[in-house]
Amino acid sequence: MELSDAVIGKIEDFVHGNKVVLFMKGTRQQPMCGFSAKTISVLDSVLPDYVTVNVLDDPEIREGIKVYGNWPTIPQLYIDGELVGGCDIVLNMLNTGELHQHLGLDAPDRSPPEITITAGAAEKILEAMQGHEGIALHFQVDANWDAQFNLAPPQGHEIATKSNGIDVLMDIATAQRARNAVIDWVSTVEGEGLAIELPQAPPPVRQMTVQELAESLESGNVILVDIRGESERVRASIDGSLVLDRETMEKLEAMPKETGIAFLCHHGNSSQGAAEYFRKQGFTNISNVAGGIHAWSMEIDSSIPAY
């Protein structure tokens, strides 16, 4: 495939116009493939801001970027105009510290986190590891604060910690998120399994009622962000709410992490995803408006049409 000058120009505008740019499937807020999601998780752990290009929005860039850098897969990360690589390479660079060097950042903290594995959990984990020679126990906490264990050969660059006689390997990002984690074995009505407590995790998204939203808006202690499209906002909207566009995203991300922010959509479903994104960025006072604009119309202000 030979690239046209127009396609080359579009790609180079991104590559040379930004220090860090990731060509990916989906957006930073909503990755559309597992490899893109993993790469976003890595970058989010070291950078507050970078540019992403959703190749699904432009077929020319989607195919052209593969030819441009002679790299057959997506995502692709460029730093200072140079192709760094795809998901596996970026993950490896994070754990070796090379990514920090590329970005001009201080060397990462590789001190092992203190974690607690209870006796009950240790017994079950050791049972699962029996007969797996040469296999190590890996612990991962991703950017969504979802935690999991898996058995795999050690790569040699992991951070190792130990609790209750069990060696646990983890990547750099996990090591920061796992500090003071407690792993227990519990029995519930749903069955038995590991329960993982992560004290470093930001508080979960709060489900705010429309009555609570009305009180918060009256007192001025919350910023309301409407994530719906323009056509829906024209039909029904709450005075003073912000539109979730690129400019608003940048303003919100620059605010103090304790800022009160509530997200609104039609029924309170889609806005949950936007709220989760900001929680993942470390914001500690994030709410989702339960029932959305529909509940507001039904319970607070009937002059706003329901649809």
C-alpha positions as CSV (number, residue, x, y, z in Angstrom):
1,M,0.0,0.0,0.0
2,E,1.4,3.4,-1.0
3,L,0.3,6.3,1.1
4,S,-1.0,9.5,-0.4
5,D,0.6,12.9,0.6
6,A,-2.7,13.8,2.2
7,V,-2.7,10.7,4.5
8,I,1.0,11.2,5.3
9,G,0.2,14.8,6.2
10,K,-2.6,13.8,8.6
11,I,-0.4,11.2,10.3
12,E,2.6,13.6,10.6
13,D,0.4,16.3,12.0
14,F,-0.3,14.0,15.0
15,V,3.2,12.4,15.2
16,H,5.2,15.6,15.0
17,G,2.6,18.0,16.6
18,N,2.5,16.2,19.9
19,K,5.2,14.9,22.3
20,V,3.2,11.7,23.1
21,V,0.5,10.3,20.8
22,L,-1.1,6.9,20.8
23,F,-2.9,5.5,17.7
24,M,-5.5,3.2,19.2
25,K,-9.0,1.7,18.8
26,G,-11.4,3.8,20.7
27,T,-10.7,6.7,23.0
28,R,-8.8,7.2,26.2
29,Q,-12.1,7.2,28.1
30,Q,-13.5,4.1,26.2
31,P,-10.9,1.8,24.6
32,M,-12.4,-0.6,22.0
33,C,-9.9,-3.4,22.3
34,G,-8.0,-5.1,25.1
35,F,-4.5,-4.1,23.8
36,S,-5.5,-0.5,23.5
37,A,-7.0,-0.6,27.1
38,K,-3.7,-2.1,28.5
39,T,-1.6,0.6,26.8
40,I,-3.9,3.4,28.0
41,S,-3.6,1.9,31.5
42,V,0.2,2.1,31.3
43,L,0.2,5.7,30.0
44,D,-2.3,6.8,32.6
45,S,0.0,5.5,35.3
46,V,2.8,7.8,34.3
47,L,1.3,10.7,32.3
48,P,-1.5,13.2,33.2
49,D,-1.9,14.2,29.6
50,Y,-1.2,12.9,26.1
51,V,-2.9,12.7,22.7
52,T,-4.9,9.7,21.4
53,V,-6.1,9.1,17.9
54,N,-9.1,6.8,17.4
55,V,-8.2,4.9,14.2
56,L,-11.8,3.6,14.0
57,D,-12.9,7.1,13.1
58,D,-10.6,7.3,10.0
59,P,-10.1,4.2,7.8
60,E,-7.2,6.0,6.0
61,I,-5.3,6.6,9.2
62,R,-6.2,3.1,10.5
63,E,-4.5,1.4,7.5
64,G,-2.0,4.2,6.8
65,I,-0.4,4.2,10.2
66,K,0.6,0.5,9.7
67,V,2.5,1.5,6.6
68,Y,3.8,4.7,7.9
69,G,5.7,3.1,10.7
70,N,6.1,-0.3,9.1
71,W,4.3,-1.7,12.2
72,P,1.4,-4.1,11.4
73,T,-0.7,-3.8,14.6
74,I,-2.6,-1.2,16.7
75,P,-2.1,0.4,19.1
76,Q,1.1,2.3,18.3
77,L,2.8,4.7,20.6
78,Y,4.9,7.6,19.3
79,I,7.2,9.7,21.5
80,D,8.9,12.8,20.2
81,G,8.1,11.8,16.6
82,E,9.5,8.3,16.9
83,L,7.6,5.0,16.9
84,V,8.1,3.3,20.3
85,G,6.0,0.2,19.6
86,G,2.8,-1.6,20.5
87,C,1.2,-2.9,23.7
88,D,3.7,-5.6,24.7
89,I,6.7,-3.3,24.1
90,V,5.1,-0.4,26.1
91,L,4.3,-2.8,29.0
92,N,7.8,-4.1,29.0
93,M,9.3,-0.6,28.9
94,L,7.1,0.4,31.9
95,N,8.4,-2.4,34.0
96,T,12.1,-1.9,33.1
97,G,12.0,1.9,33.6
98,E,12.8,2.6,29.9
99,L,9.5,4.3,29.4
100,H,10.2,6.8,32.1
101,Q,13.6,7.5,30.4
102,H,11.9,8.0,27.1
103,L,9.5,10.5,28.6
104,G,12.1,12.3,30.6
105,L,10.6,11.3,34.0
106,D,12.3,10.3,37.2
107,A,13.1,6.6,37.6
108,P,10.1,4.7,38.9
109,D,9.7,3.6,42.5
110,R,10.5,-0.1,42.6
111,S,10.2,-0.6,46.3
112,P,8.2,-3.7,47.1
113,P,4.7,-2.9,48.5
114,E,3.7,-4.4,51.8
115,I,0.7,-6.7,51.4
116,T,-1.1,-9.2,53.6
117,I,-2.2,-12.6,52.6
118,T,-4.2,-14.2,55.3
119,A,-3.6,-17.8,56.4
120,G,-6.9,-19.0,54.7
121,A,-6.0,-17.3,51.4
122,A,-2.4,-18.6,51.6
123,E,-3.6,-22.2,52.0
124,K,-5.9,-21.9,48.9
125,I,-3.2,-20.2,46.8
126,L,-0.6,-22.8,47.6
127,E,-3.1,-25.5,46.7
128,A,-3.6,-23.9,43.3
129,M,0.2,-23.6,42.7
130,Q,0.9,-27.3,43.4
131,G,2.4,-29.1,40.4
132,H,3.2,-25.9,38.5
133,E,7.0,-26.0,38.6
134,G,8.7,-22.9,37.2
135,I,5.5,-20.9,37.4
136,A,5.2,-17.8,39.6
137,L,2.2,-16.1,41.2
138,H,1.5,-12.7,39.5
139,F,-0.8,-10.1,40.9
140,Q,-2.2,-7.3,38.8
141,V,-4.3,-4.3,39.6
142,D,-5.4,-2.4,36.5
143,A,-6.3,1.3,36.0
144,N,-9.9,0.5,36.9
145,W,-8.7,-1.0,40.2
146,D,-9.8,-4.5,39.1
147,A,-7.5,-7.0,40.7
148,Q,-6.6,-10.5,39.7
149,F,-4.0,-13.3,40.2
150,N,-2.6,-15.5,37.5
151,L,0.1,-18.2,37.2
152,A,2.8,-17.5,34.6
153,P,6.6,-17.8,34.2
154,P,8.5,-14.9,35.7
155,Q,9.9,-12.3,33.2
156,G,12.7,-11.1,35.4
157,H,11.7,-7.4,35.7
158,E,8.8,-7.8,38.1
159,I,8.7,-6.3,41.6
160,A,8.5,-9.0,44.2
161,T,7.0,-9.0,47.6
162,K,6.2,-11.8,50.1
163,S,3.5,-12.5,52.6
164,N,2.7,-15.7,54.6
165,G,5.4,-17.6,52.8
166,I,4.1,-16.7,49.3
167,D,6.2,-14.8,46.7
168,V,4.1,-12.4,44.7
169,L,5.3,-10.7,41.4
170,M,3.7,-7.5,40.0
171,D,4.4,-4.8,37.6
172,I,5.3,-1.2,38.6
173,A,1.8,0.2,38.3
174,T,0.4,-2.6,40.3
175,A,3.0,-2.2,43.0
176,Q,1.9,1.4,43.6
177,R,-1.8,0.4,43.7
178,A,-1.3,-2.7,45.8
179,R,0.3,-1.0,48.8
180,N,-1.2,-2.3,52.1
181,A,-3.6,-4.6,50.1
182,V,-5.2,-7.5,52.1
183,I,-6.0,-10.8,50.4
184,D,-8.4,-13.0,52.2
185,W,-10.4,-16.2,51.5
186,V,-14.1,-15.7,52.2
187,S,-17.3,-17.7,52.0
188,T,-20.5,-15.9,50.9
189,V,-23.9,-16.9,49.6
190,E,-22.4,-16.7,46.1
191,G,-19.6,-19.2,47.0
192,E,-16.0,-19.2,48.1
193,G,-13.2,-17.1,46.7
194,L,-10.5,-14.6,47.2
195,A,-11.5,-11.1,48.5
196,I,-9.0,-8.3,47.8
197,E,-9.1,-5.1,49.7
198,L,-7.2,-2.2,48.1
199,P,-6.8,0.8,50.5
200,Q,-5.1,2.9,47.7
201,A,-8.2,2.7,45.5
202,P,-10.3,5.9,45.1
203,P,-13.8,5.8,46.6
204,P,-16.4,4.2,44.4
205,V,-18.7,6.4,42.3
206,R,-21.5,7.6,44.5
207,Q,-25.1,7.2,43.2
208,M,-26.6,10.7,43.8
209,T,-30.4,11.1,43.9
210,V,-31.9,14.0,42.1
211,Q,-33.0,15.4,45.5
212,E,-29.4,15.4,46.6
213,L,-28.4,16.9,43.3
214,A,-30.9,19.8,43.8
215,E,-29.5,20.5,47.3
216,S,-25.9,20.3,46.1
217,L,-26.6,22.7,43.2
218,E,-28.3,25.1,45.6
219,S,-25.3,25.1,47.9
220,G,-22.8,25.3,45.0
221,N,-20.7,22.4,46.1
222,V,-21.0,20.3,43.0
223,I,-20.2,20.7,39.3
224,L,-22.8,19.1,37.1
225,V,-21.7,17.7,33.8
226,D,-24.2,16.6,31.1
227,I,-22.7,13.9,28.9
228,R,-25.7,13.7,26.4
229,G,-25.6,14.8,22.8
230,E,-26.7,18.3,21.6
231,S,-30.1,17.1,20.4
232,E,-31.0,15.6,23.8
233,R,-29.8,18.6,25.7
234,V,-31.9,20.9,23.5
235,R,-35.0,18.8,24.5
236,A,-34.3,18.9,28.2
237,S,-31.4,20.3,30.3
238,I,-30.6,21.7,33.7
239,D,-29.4,25.3,33.9
240,G,-25.8,25.6,34.7
241,S,-24.7,22.1,33.6
242,L,-21.5,21.8,31.6
243,V,-21.3,20.0,28.3
244,L,-18.8,17.2,28.2
245,D,-16.6,18.2,25.4
246,R,-12.8,18.3,25.0
247,E,-12.5,21.8,26.6
248,T,-14.6,20.7,29.6
249,M,-12.5,17.5,29.9
250,E,-9.3,19.5,30.1
251,K,-10.7,21.9,32.7
252,L,-12.1,19.1,34.9
253,E,-8.9,17.1,34.7
254,A,-6.9,20.1,35.9
255,M,-9.1,20.6,39.0
256,P,-8.2,19.5,42.5
257,K,-8.9,15.8,43.0
258,E,-11.4,16.5,45.8
259,T,-13.6,18.6,43.6
260,G,-17.3,17.5,43.7
261,I,-18.4,16.5,40.2
262,A,-21.7,14.8,39.2
263,F,-22.4,13.3,35.8
264,L,-25.8,13.3,34.2
265,C,-27.4,11.5,31.2
266,H,-30.9,10.4,30.2
267,H,-31.5,7.6,32.8
268,G,-28.1,7.4,34.7
269,N,-26.5,4.6,32.7
270,S,-24.1,6.2,30.2
271,S,-23.1,8.8,32.7
272,Q,-21.7,6.0,35.0
273,G,-18.9,5.4,32.5
274,A,-17.9,9.1,32.5
275,A,-17.9,9.1,36.3
276,E,-15.8,5.9,36.4
277,Y,-13.2,7.6,34.2
278,F,-12.7,10.5,36.6
279,R,-12.7,8.1,39.6
280,K,-9.9,6.2,37.7
281,Q,-8.0,9.5,37.4
282,G,-7.9,9.7,41.2
283,F,-10.9,12.1,41.8
284,T,-12.4,11.3,45.3
285,N,-15.7,13.1,45.2
286,I,-17.4,11.7,42.0
287,S,-21.2,11.1,41.7
288,N,-23.5,9.6,39.1
289,V,-27.0,11.1,39.0
290,A,-29.3,8.1,39.5
291,G,-32.3,8.3,37.1
292,G,-30.7,11.1,35.1
293,I,-32.6,14.0,33.5
294,H,-35.7,11.8,33.4
295,A,-35.8,11.5,37.2
296,W,-35.1,15.3,37.5
297,S,-38.2,16.0,35.3
298,M,-40.4,13.6,37.3
299,E,-39.3,14.5,40.8
300,I,-37.8,18.0,40.8
301,D,-38.8,20.2,37.9
302,S,-41.8,19.2,35.8
303,S,-41.3,22.1,33.5
304,I,-38.4,20.2,32.0
305,P,-40.0,17.8,29.4
306,A,-39.6,14.0,29.9
307,Y,-38.7,12.0,26.8
